[in-house]
Amino acid sequence: MVAVAVLAVAGTFRLSYAYFQSEELSKADERLSLYRSSVVAALERFSHLTYVLARDPFVIATAGGDNTDRLNRRLKGFAEQAGLDAIYLMAQDGETVSASNAGEPSSFVGQNYAFRPYFKDAMSGQQGRFYGIGATTGEPGYFIADAVRGGNGTVLGVIAIKIDLSRLQESWRRGGEQVFMTNADGVVLLSSDRAWSYRVLAPLTAEQRDLIRTTRQFPGQDLDPLDWTPLPSRRARINDIERLHLTETGLPHGWQLHYLASDDRAITRAWLATGTAVILAGLVLLLMQIQRTRRMKAALRRSEEEEAQLRLANERLAVEIDERRTAERRLKRTQGELDRASRLAALGQLAASVTHELGQPIAAMRNHLAAAEMSTQGNVALTGGLSGLVERMEGITRQLKFFARTEMENFENVDLREAMQASMALVQPNLSEIDAKVVTSFVGQAVVVRGNRLRLEQVMTNLLRNAVDAMEETDGPEIDIGIGVDGSTAWFEVRDNGHGLGEATLADIREPFVTTRESGRGMGLGLAITSTIVNDHGGVMTARNAEGGGAVFRVEFPLSTDSESQ
């Protein structure tokens, strides 16, 4: 409940803050538009003056070589009346020949400004414009220049004016607002904070610094980076203080005007709105609690009436519980009888399995005896073969005890490769009888699973003998046996080139007493027993028709995690 209340308060604050912030941004947009208009007006106010002065007869005459005293006085009067910082005339080589500040200590007369971009632009026939720190006075200004031409159109010199823009930033300071203007290189030209002037928004490249040095645009300035970071959602951090940040790019020369505004007012109003919402919510909850109390009193009266009815219902329920317990005892007896019946059915299936499995070892024993009779090596090999078969018959017989007791068989770590080798040795006479080719593909390391070795060998033997039976009428019979590991799963496959599964599925052929062999050659229990053993070991068996004929049986078991087996 407390977490829900905290989330509700936080959500209310965020919504109200977003609303009030949008109002602050709207006001900031209006202020920024006003500042942009003032900058554009200051730049364009005297943009035509150099054009007019370039056609003044006194200016043309002085540029042609006349005395400069009269033009000096004339230019001084123009500068004082217009409020300009300076008006000056330069010869074709860039040397100043006449100026409004002639005779003053910081006079432009005699100074050469051929390196300035505005002089070069004017000499090429364009109006030159440039912002920079004065090479003579050390005061910044905005320069506008036009070429002075003679009667035949020859360029005689360049007339230029210098506009002092410091009044703009002074008005920004007096207004108590944070405003600054940058050029295309990101250098702060004007700022309401003196510490920001001639700082850069991002480090300058070597090419940019070379151009600034060549034009002497900012002599004596280090142009260090400004301590600021742009942030998303129209915000910026400057001198570790986060502010709303708006920019205006519609200025000449690629300049940008930046306006920073505080959102403290929006935060305060958002908290007030949130507090009001919390108070209203508290009043609503109080009214709801009063209504709830009234309902609880009414419910208490009803509960007293229902209590008497509940006591009667409890008495009836006690009778029903006794009856249900009696029914449960009967059900348990019935389940016990059903369990014993299931064990008897399982025992019958196992007996049929033993009958089926004993037939195969006995047949193998006959093969070994026949081989011993024809062998010249004596009875040593015969004795070893008979001992293995007898041990297997005894193990199969011991499986009858599995259904007579409730505990599980003892499982141990079994290497599938060794179990497969034992099973292959057991069916070797059958393979030799049909002259089958055996191809094995085993991984190099041990493939260890948890299980009963004898029963796992029984699974492998059954699948190998089924493959032999399927290839009895096949030319060039071949069995491919593979053993491997996929992640945490161990597997082995038995592939033959016999008659295959046909339309049958694994679910069909593993049903007890279902067989595809002719009558008298099988009871149909081999795959049923194999499937049961695989399931008891937590494994999965699949079967499919192989490409090119035959069948593929794949068995997967969980890989043993016992470190001692690795």
N, C-alpha and C positions, 0 to 999 in steps of 0.2 A: 504493500500500500504506500509506504514511504517512497519507494523507488518510482511508482507511478506519479506521485505528487511532484517529485523532483523533476521528472521528465516533462510534466505538464508546465511547470514554471519555466523550465529552460525553453520549451517550445514557444510559450507565450512571449518570452523575452526576445527570442530570435525573430519571430514574426514582426513584433512591434519595432524592433531595431531596424529590420530591413525596410519597413515603411518609412520611419523617420529618417533613415539614411538616404533614401531616395529623395526626400524633400531637401536635405542638405546638399545633395549632388545637384539638384535642380537649381538651387540658389547659387552654388559654385559655378555652374555653367553660365548663369547670367553675369556673374562678376567677371568670369574669364572672357566672355564676349565683349564686355565693356573695356577691359584692358587691351584686348586685341584691337578694338577700334581706335583707342588712344595711340597705340604703337603705329598702326597704319597711317593715322592722320599725321603723326610727327614725321614719318618718313616721306609722305607724299606732299606735305604742305609746301615745300619749296622745290619740288621736283622740276618745275618749269622755269625756275629763276635762272639757272645756268644757261638754258636755251635762250632766254631773253638777253642776258648779259653778253653772251657770245656774239650777239648782233648789235650791241651798243657801239656807236661810232667811236667813243672815247676808248673803249676796250680794244677795238680793232686797230685804232691808230697807235695806241701804246704797244700792242703786239707787233705792229709794223716798225717800231723803233722810235716813236715820239717820247717826249719827256714823261716821266712817271709820276711827278708830284701831283698834278691835277687829278690823275686817276686814283692815286692813293687816297686823296681826300674824298673823292666821289665814292669809292668802295667802302671807306670807313662810315660815311653817312648811311649807305645802304645797309651795312651790317648792324648799325645801331638801331635803325628804324625797324628792321626785320627781326631783330633779336638773334642774329646768327653769331656763331663763335668767330668765324673769319670768312673773308672772300679774298681770293688771291689769283693772280694771273701768272702762268708759267710759259716760258719760251718753248721752242720745239725740242730743246735738249732736256727739258724738265726743270730748269733753274727758274726760281720765282723772281719776277721782275717788278711786280707791283702787288701790294697787299693792303688790306684794311687795317692791319696792325703794324704798318711801316713806322719805324722810329721807336717802337717799343722794344724792351729787352728780349722778348720772345718773338720778335718779328720773323715772318716767313721769308722776307726778302733776302735773296742770296742763297737760300736753301734749295737743294735739288731733290725733286720727288719723282724722278723718272722710274724709280723702282716700284712705285705704287701701282697696283692693278687698275685703279680708276684712271690714272694718267695714260696707261697703255690702251685702255678701252676707248678713251676719248680720242687719242691720236689715230685709232683705227676707224673712227667715224661713228662709234657708238657712245651712248651716254654711260659714263663710268660711275659705279656705285661701290662703296667699300666702307666697312666698319673696322676701326683699329685705333690703337693708342698713338697719339701724335708724336712723330719723330722729333719735333722741335720743342713742343710744350709739355709733352708727357701726359697730356689730358686726352681721354678717349673721345671719339666723335664719329659721326656718320658723314662721309664725304660723297658729294655729287659733282661730276665734272662733264663739260662739253667742249668740243673743239671750237676754236676761234679761226674763222676763215677770212681770207682777203677777198678782193673784188673778183679775182679770177678763180676762186674756189680753193686756193692753196691754204693748207693748214698753217697758220701763223703761230699758234700756241694753244694752251688749254686754260679755261677759266673754271675754277672750282670753288665750292662752298663747304664749310664744315659746320654741321649741326650738332649742338650739344644735347644729348639725350639723357643727361643726368637728372633732369627735372622729372622724367618719368619714374625713375627708381626712387627719387625722393618722395614723390607722391605715394608710391607703394609703401615706403617706410612709415610715412605719417598715417596711412590708413591701417597700420598694424597687421597687414596681411603678408603671407609668404608667397611671393611671386618671383620668378626668374625667367630670363629669356636666353636661349642658346642658339648658336649658329649651326650650320650643317655638320660641323665636326664635333658638336657636343660641347663646345666651350661656352661657359656662362658669360654673356656680354653685359647684361643688366640684372640686378638682383635687389630685392628688398633687404637682404642680409649682406652686409659688406664682406663678411667672411667667405661668401660663396662666389664672389666675383672672380673671374678668370680661373675657375676650377673646371674640370672636365667630367662629364658623366661617365665616360669610359676611357681607358688609356689610349692615347693617340698612337698611330702608327708612325714609323720612321718617315714615310713619305709626307704625312700630314705635318709633322714637325719641321721637315725641310722646307715645305712651302711657306709655313708661318714665319720661319727664320728668313727666307728670301724676301718676303714682302714686308718684313718688320712689323707684322700686325700687332703682336703683343710683346714688345721689348721689355725685358726686365721681369717677366712673369714666368714662374716655374710650371704653370698649367698642371698642377697636381690633381689627382682624382678627387671628386666630391664624395663625402661619406654618405652615400645614399644607395638604396636598393629598390628597384621597382617590384611591386607585389601584385598578385592577381586581384580581380574585382575592383579595379580603379583605385588602388592604394599604393603607397610607397613609404619606405622607412628612411628618414633622413636624420643624421646625428642621433641614431638609436630611438627616434620618436616616430611612431606610425601615424600617418596622416592620409586623408582622402587626397587623391592625385588626379588632376585633370590636365590635359594638354590641348593646345591649339596649334595646328600645323599650317593654317591658311595665311602664312606670312611670306614676304619676299625673301629671296635668297635661301630658301629651305630652312628658315629660322623656325624655332618652336617656342611657344609660350607655356610655361608650367605654372599651375596654380595648386597650392597645397592648403587644405582646409581641415580644421579639427572636427572630429565627430563626437566631441564630448557632449554637445547639446543633444545629439541623437541618442547617445547612451543614457543620459539623464531622463529624457522623455520616455525611453523604452522601459527603464526601471519604474518610473511612475505608472506607466500603463500596466506593467506586470503586477505592481503592488495593488493597483485598483482591481485588476482581475482576480487576484488572490483573495482580497476582501470580499468581493462579490461571491466568489466560489465558497468562501467560508460561511457567508450568510445562507446560501442555498443549502449547504450541508447541514447547517443548524436547523433549518426548517424541515429538512428531510428527516433529521434525527427526532424532532418532535413528533412528526407523523409516525415514525417508526415506533416510538414509545407508546403512542396511543394504540397502534395496531398490536403491539406485544401484549398490552393489558387485555385487549379483547381476545387475543389468542390464548392467554392464560386462563381466562374464564372458560373458553371452549375446551381447553386441555383437561380441566378438572372434570368436565362432563364426559370427555372421551376416556379418562382414566378408568372410570368404572366399567365402561364397555371393554377396555383393553384387558382388565383383569379376567373378565368372562372369556375373552378371546384366548388369553394365555392358558386358561384351564382346558379349553378345547384343543389348543395346540399341544399341550402336554400329552393328551390322549393320542393325537396324531403322531407325535414323536415316538411313542412306544410302539405304535403299529409300524412305523417306518423302520425302527431298529429290528423288529422281528423280520420284516421283509429283507433287510440287508443281510441278516444272518442266513436266511434261505438262499440269497443270491450268492454269498460266499461259498456255501456248500455246493451250489450248482457249478460255480466257476472251478472249484477243486475237482469235481467230477469231469468237467470238460478238459481241464489240464491233464488229468490222467489219461483220458481218451486220446488226447493229442500225442502224449508220449508213446502210447501203444501204437498209434499210427506211424510215428517216426521210427519206432523200433522195427515195424514191419518193412518200412522202406529201406532201412539200413540192412536188414537181413537180405533183402533182394539185392542190395548193393554188394554185400559180401559174396553172394552167389555169383554175381557177375564178375567181380574182381578176382576171385579165386580161379576162375576159368582161365584168365590170361596168364598168371604166373605158372600154372600147371602146364599150359601149352608151351611156355618158354622153357620150362624144365625138360619137357620132352625134346625140345630142339637141342638143348645142351647135352642131353644123354645121347642123342643121335650123333652129335658132333664128336662126343667122347669116344663112341664106338669106332668112328672112322679115323680118330687121331692116333698118332704114333707117339705122343708125348706122355702117355701114362694117365693117371687119374688125378694129378695135382690140380690142373685147371678145372676138372669136373667138380672136385670137392669145393673149390672156391665159389664157383657159380651156384652150386646147390645150396651152400651156406647163405648166400645173399638172398636167394629166392625164399628159403625157409624163413629167414628173418623178416622179409616183407610180408609173407603170409601170416606170421605171428602178429605183426603190427596191425594188419587189416583186421584180424580177429579181435584184437584189443579194442578196436573202435566200438564194439558192441557195448563195452562198459561205459562209453561216453553218454549213452542214453539212459544208463541205469543210475547215474549220479548227477548232481546239480553243478558241481564245480567244472570249470573250463579246463581244457588241456594245457599242459605246460608249454608256453611259447618261448622261443629262443631266437637268437640272431642267426639268420640263414642267408648264405650267399646264393643268389639265384643262379649264378654261373655254375657253382659246384652241384646244386640240385639238378640243373639241366644236364650236366655231364653224366650224373648217375642215371637219370631217366633215359638218356640216349644209349647208355650201355645196356640198359634193361631191354630196350626195343631193338637193339642192334640185329638180332637174328631175324626179326620181322623185316627190317630194312634190307638186309642181305637177301632175303627170300625174293623180294621184288626188284632187287638190284637198283635201289633208290640212291640218288646222289644227294648228299647232305652238305649244305653251305651254312656256315655259322658266322655271325657278326656280333661279337661280344665286346663291351667296353673294356678298357685296360684295367680299371680299378674294380674293387669288390662292390657288388650291388647287393646291399644287405637290407633285409626286411625282418620284421618280427613275425614268427609263425611256427607251426609244427612242421619240421622238415619232411617227415614221412608223408603228411597230407599234401604238402606243396609238390613233392615228387609225384604223388598220385595224380595231381592236376596236370602236370607236364606229361606224364606217361599217357594219360587218357587222350590228350590232344595230339600227341605224336602218333598213337595207334589209330586214332580217327583219321589222321592225315594218310597213314599207310593204307587203311581200308579204302579211302577215297581215291587212291592212285592204283588200285589193283589192275585196272584195265587201261592204264595210261601208258603211252609210249614215252620212254625217257622220263620216268618219275623223278621229281626233285623236291626236296624239302629245304626251305630257308628258315633258319632259326636266328632271331635277333634278341639281344638283351641290352638295355640301356637305362639311362636316368634322364628325366625331364624335371628340373627343379627339385621338388620334394617328393617326386613320384618315381618309383621303380617300375619297369615294365619288361615283358618278354612277348615275342610274337612267333607264331608258327604258321608258315605260309606253304601251301602245296599247290601243285598244278593238276589236281584231280578234277572231279566232276562239279565241284563247287556246291553252293547252298541252293541254287535254283531260285524258286520263288519263296522259299521258306525264310523265316527270320530266326534270330537267336532265341526269341521267346518261344517260338514253335518247337525248335529241335531240342531244347533243354527240358521240355515237359517229360516227366517220368513215363516210361514205357512207350515213348515215341521214337521211332528209328526209321532211317531211310534205307537200311540194308534189307536184303531179302529175308524172308521168314526162316528162322532157325539159326541166324548168324548174329543175333544180338538182341538184348532185352530193352534197349532204349534208355538205359540208366546212366550211361557214361557221362554225358553232358549235364544231366540233372545232378549227379553227385559232384561233378566238377564245379558247377555253378554254386552249389551249397557250400563247398569248401572255400571258394573264392569269397563269398559273402561273409563267412565266418571270420575270415582274415581281414575284413574291411576293404576288400578289393573290388574291382569292377572288371567284368569280362565283356568284350564286344566281338562281333563276327561280321564279316562282309565278304562279298565276292571279289576276288582279285582281278585286276586288269589282265586280260589275256587268258583267263580261265583259272579255276581253282578257288580256294578259300583262304582267308586270313583270320586267324583267331588271335586277339590281343588281350593280355591280362595285365592290369595295373594294380600295384600295392603301394601303401604309404611307405616312404623310405624311412628306415630306422634312424632315430635321432640319438641312439646310444653311442657315446664317443668311443667306447671300448671296441665297437665293431668297425670303426673306420680305419 
